[in-house]
Amino acid sequence: MLSRRALLVSAAAAAAVRPATLSAQTAPAPDSAESARSATILQLQRRTIEVNGKPASVFAIRQPDSTSGIITEVGKRFSVRLQNNIDQPSLIHWHGLTPPWQQDGVPGISAPPIPSGGSADYDFPLRFGGTFWMHSHQGLQEQSLMLAPLIIHDDRNRPSDQEVVLMLNDFSFTSPEEIFAGLKKSGSMPNMTARSPQMASATGMAQQGAVAAPDLNDVKYDAFLANDRTLADPEVVKVEPRGHVLLRVINGSSMSNYHLDLGQLKGELIAVDGFRTAPVIASRFPIAVAQRLDIRLAFPREPGAYSVLAVLEGDRRQTGIVLAVGRAAIARFADTTGTPSPALTLDLERRLHAVRPLTPRRADRVHTLNLTGDMARYIWSINNIAWNKDVPPLPIAKGERVELVLINQTRMPHPMHLHGHEFQVVEIDGKRFSGAMRDTVLVTPGRRLVIAFDANNPGLWAFHCHLLYHLDAGMFTTFRYV
Ligand SMILES: [Cu+2]
């Protein structure tokens, strides 16, 4: 079933978002037989997994040999034929990549959805390496695991490194449409977290000195998955004694932010959202919805079992995998922690510094985007406008340095994602700094962040909250330039 927004977007597609100046650009389909032959086939499929001892019907994005997603190399082309083998329309977004806008995979913005039984071709150069992912931008399919890793190797892959990909997901046996309907009824469903109908204003919170308790985890999930499994039966990855691991963590959850907990290990964080940062060594790292962490781990010679856990923010529940050195006995890891974890903060974000930041430059254009909402009616918005087909794109121009001032006036954290461009975090709560390059940044309640990007990829682009039901409820807007 399509969501209301997806229907609106689809209806808008032909007329509203196809100005002649933009559609005159390169068409997405590679028409030469040669590029079609060398393309990687990705199939949208239905599959059954087991969660909490029960079968669950979910989606997959797989190659014909069952490989989930893609592992490729920087400098190669992203050359993919996407086949829709499910019984409904779909379209896949290559999260964090910078394709021509028509290949970005947002229904009604970039291209129409691919009908059941249809296919679409993608072909563009890969400008940078890193940890990325792909997911449906159609309706609420992402909640049903229509997603997969998209890994681009580069010189961060040392020959001695063992690569481990950790995909995190939230899972419910309730259909996403029912979850969304329940949220719209504002807490009337038994599995929805109770909440205050009043939204505190950011100014109000700031004046109080202490921010009111944040409102976390709208949806009560049945399970949290790490590579499709829970801690009742986790994935166990064998690691050589004194081995080195490059751990690539992808938060593919629809609504859940986590603290990654390396337990006794210390990890060296070397990249966020694919982009290299000055290393940060720690055993816990925050990871918001849609974000990625690249972490180097070094293991001792002695046999041992090491858990890599993701603890839900503000909660006791967790998921994870086990890295086993030598012939280690695998202990059972509980799926809850002793005490609830805190809410995510911006403490790590303030410490991150891009290895290759934007060249310092004055902004040519600044857009202030207040993140707003009406919790009681579950309407989420930007500058109090819930997105619909009549909202005009925000103007920018090719070649400009653009800054977005993001002010969270709600009590929920919002992971904000810009399509088609990498950005840099340049200011948090009034303090300028040369922060991380990213594609998704968490704006916590009451906070003000500034991100900067270069308008170097003309087209029509989405900018939105990556919490699936916030996105669908209207916290979404677009940029357009030629
Ligand atoms: Cu949001």
Residues whose N, C-alpha, C, O or C-beta is under 5 A from the ligand:
A	BS01	CU	P413 H414 C465 L467 H470 M475
